[in-house]
Amino acid sequence: VQLVESGGGSVQAGGSLRLSCSAFGYPSDEYTMGWFRQAPGKEREGISCFSSTDGSPFHADSVRGRFHIAGDAPKHTIYLQMNNVEPDDTAVYYCALGTHGSSCYTAMRIYGMDYFGKGTLVTVSS
């Protein structure tokens, strides 16, 4: 399985950015895909999740209301629309895929994700 992210870059605080990710080589239609981020000196944080079956997204408190995840389930592709970004959003953003069914709750809280992309850097300047 290969995950390919795109869309990172530099943006000023208050601006917007859109990340994309496609998964290749995973055959099942039941899965979760999500976004994680890791800022310098901090632990990796799971911020958003998309379910291939029920469409109910998950967003962490740190991004809820500003970031929005969407996906094209048959294409194994997800997007992260980042609005009103803040300097604390500066991090490497990783796309991830979970194979333990299609529940974001179990993927983000119990089993975790199984595959991760190489990451794309987002830098927010004040």
C-alpha positions in Angstrom: 0.0 0.0 0.0 1.3 3.4 -0.9 -0.1 6.8 0.2 0.8 9.9 -1.7 0.2 13.3 -0.2 0.2 16.7 -1.9 -0.7 20.3 -1.2 1.6 21.4 1.6 3.4 24.7 1.6 3.7 28.0 3.3 0.7 30.2 4.2 0.1 33.2 6.4 -2.0 33.0 9.5 -5.7 33.3 8.7 -5.3 31.8 5.2 -6.3 28.5 3.7 -4.6 25.4 2.3 -5.9 22.2 0.9 -4.1 18.8 1.3 -4.8 15.8 -0.8 -4.0 12.1 -0.4 -4.5 9.0 -2.5 -4.0 5.4 -1.5 -2.8 2.9 -4.0 -2.8 -0.9 -3.7 -5.4 -1.4 -1.0 -8.2 -3.6 -2.4 -11.0 -3.3 0.2 -13.8 -0.8 0.0 -14.1 -0.8 3.9 -11.4 1.4 5.4 -10.6 4.6 7.1 -8.3 7.3 6.0 -7.1 10.2 8.0 -4.7 13.0 8.7 -2.1 13.2 11.4 0.4 15.9 12.1 3.7 16.2 14.0 5.1 19.6 15.0 8.7 20.0 16.0 9.3 18.6 19.5 5.7 17.3 19.8 4.1 14.0 19.6 2.1 13.0 16.5 -1.5 14.0 16.7 -4.5 12.5 14.9 -6.6 15.4 13.7 -9.1 14.1 11.1 -10.6 10.8 9.9 -12.9 9.8 6.9 -14.9 6.6 6.8 -15.3 4.9 3.5 -18.9 3.7 4.3 -20.8 6.1 6.6 -19.2 9.4 5.7 -19.1 10.6 9.3 -16.0 12.6 9.7 -13.9 12.9 12.9 -12.1 16.1 13.8 -9.9 16.6 16.8 -10.8 19.5 19.1 -7.7 21.4 18.0 -9.0 21.7 14.4 -12.7 21.3 14.7 -14.5 24.2 13.0 -11.4 25.2 11.0 -10.4 22.0 9.2 -12.7 19.8 7.1 -12.0 16.3 5.8 -13.8 15.0 2.8 -13.2 11.9 0.6 -14.0 10.0 -2.6 -14.4 6.5 -1.2 -14.2 4.5 -4.5 -11.0 6.4 -5.4 -9.4 5.9 -2.0 -8.7 9.7 -1.9 -9.2 12.2 0.9 -8.8 15.9 1.2 -8.2 18.2 4.1 -9.4 21.8 3.7 -7.6 23.9 6.2 -9.2 27.3 6.9 -8.2 30.1 9.3 -4.8 28.5 9.9 -2.7 29.5 12.9 1.1 29.4 13.5 0.4 26.4 15.8 -0.8 24.4 12.8 2.8 24.4 11.5 3.8 20.7 11.2 4.4 17.8 8.9 1.1 16.4 7.9 0.8 12.7 7.3 -2.0 10.8 5.5 -2.9 7.4 6.9 -5.0 4.4 6.1 -6.7 2.0 8.5 -7.7 -1.5 7.7 -9.8 -2.5 10.7 -13.2 -1.8 9.2 -14.6 1.6 8.5 -15.2 3.2 11.9 -13.3 6.3 12.6 -13.9 5.8 16.3 -12.1 2.4 16.4 -9.4 3.6 14.0 -8.5 6.7 15.9 -9.2 5.4 19.5 -8.5 1.6 19.5 -6.6 0.0 16.6 -4.8 2.9 15.1 -3.9 3.4 11.4 -1.8 0.8 9.5 -0.2 2.7 6.7 1.3 6.2 6.6 2.5 8.5 3.8 5.8 10.3 3.8 4.3 13.5 4.9 4.0 17.1 3.6 5.2 20.2 5.4 2.8 23.0 6.3 4.3 26.2 7.5 2.1 29.0 8.9 3.6 32.4 9.4 2.3 35.1 11.7 
